[in-house]
Structure formats: structure tokens, C-alpha cells
């Protein structure tokens, strides 16, 4: 497999990122309660260019990461497609 190309997420990536997160949750827990509206709410106060990254390989998003600063702390979430 070729190396994944990294770039900031774009608003147009929301459906595919939602699918990735839902697929991972389903693989881990047997179901998901994550919807695109959840991602869009998260992104409403996120600087996509600065605080997100998607990994693209084979024409699709295979990874997604986001950082959040809350007070003096940073939280990083990363998701990799289960396939």
C-alpha cells in the first residue's frame, strides 16, 4: 500500500469522516451513535486547517485526527478505519 497523504480536513470531508468514525465504533462496540450532525457540531468551533488532519490512501479517507484545547490542556482524538 502506498503511503497515505496527509492534509487538513475540509467541510466537504464531513460525510466520509463520519463514515470512518461510525465504522470504527461499529467494529469496536457493535454499533454506533455517531452521526454527521455530531461531527458538524464539533467542527463548528474547530479550526479545520490548524486542528484537523485526514489521511487519504487509495482515493479515500483512512484516518482522521483532531486536537482540542480546553483550558490549559490539549486533547487529541485519532481514528483509523477498521479496514
C-alpha positions as CSV (number, residue, x, y, z in Angstrom):
1,X,0.0,0.0,0.0
2,X,1.3,3.5,-0.8
3,X,1.9,6.0,1.9
4,X,-1.1,8.0,3.0
5,X,-1.3,11.6,2.0
6,X,-2.0,13.9,5.0
7,X,-3.9,17.2,4.8
8,X,-6.3,19.2,6.9
9,X,-9.9,18.1,6.8
10,X,-12.4,20.2,4.7
11,X,-16.1,20.7,5.3
12,X,-16.7,18.6,2.2
13,X,-15.0,15.7,4.0
14,X,-17.7,15.5,6.7
15,X,-19.7,12.6,5.2
16,X,-16.6,10.5,4.7
17,X,-15.1,11.3,8.2
18,X,-18.5,10.5,9.7
19,X,-18.4,7.1,7.9
20,X,-14.9,6.4,9.2
21,X,-15.8,7.1,12.8
22,X,-19.0,5.2,12.6
23,X,-17.2,2.2,11.0
24,X,-14.6,2.2,13.8
25,X,-17.2,2.5,16.5
26,X,-19.2,-0.3,15.0
27,X,-16.1,-2.5,14.7
28,X,-15.2,-1.8,18.4
29,X,-18.7,-1.8,20.0
30,X,-21.0,-3.5,17.6
31,X,-23.0,-0.3,16.9
32,X,-22.5,3.5,16.6
33,X,-24.5,6.5,17.8
34,X,-22.3,8.9,15.8
35,X,-23.9,11.0,13.1
36,X,-22.7,13.7,10.7
37,X,-24.6,16.3,12.8
38,X,-22.2,15.3,15.7
39,X,-19.2,16.0,13.6
40,X,-20.6,19.2,12.2
41,X,-21.2,20.4,15.8
42,X,-17.7,19.5,16.8
43,X,-16.3,21.3,13.7
44,X,-18.4,24.4,14.4
45,X,-15.8,25.7,16.8
46,X,-12.7,23.9,15.3
47,X,-10.2,25.5,13.0
48,X,-10.1,22.7,10.4
49,X,-6.9,24.0,8.8
50,X,-5.0,24.1,12.1
51,X,-6.6,21.5,14.3
52,X,-7.5,18.5,12.0
53,X,-5.7,16.1,9.8
54,X,-7.0,13.4,7.4
55,X,-5.0,10.6,5.9
56,X,-6.0,9.7,2.3
57,X,-5.0,6.5,0.6
58,X,-6.5,4.7,-2.4
59,X,-8.8,7.6,-3.0
60,X,-10.5,7.5,0.4
61,X,-10.0,8.9,3.9
62,X,-8.5,6.1,6.0
63,X,-7.6,8.2,9.1
64,X,-8.7,11.3,10.9
65,X,-7.3,13.3,13.9
66,X,-8.4,16.4,15.7
67,X,-6.9,18.4,18.6
68,X,-8.9,20.4,21.1
69,X,-7.6,22.9,23.6
70,X,-9.7,23.1,26.8
71,X,-8.2,25.4,29.4
72,X,-4.6,24.6,29.7
73,X,-4.9,21.1,28.3
74,X,-4.8,19.6,24.8
75,X,-6.9,16.6,23.9
76,X,-6.1,14.6,20.7
77,X,-8.5,12.2,19.1
78,X,-7.4,9.9,16.3
79,X,-9.4,7.4,14.3
80,X,-8.3,4.8,11.8
81,X,-10.7,3.0,9.5
82,X,-11.0,-0.6,10.7
83,X,-10.4,-2.0,7.2
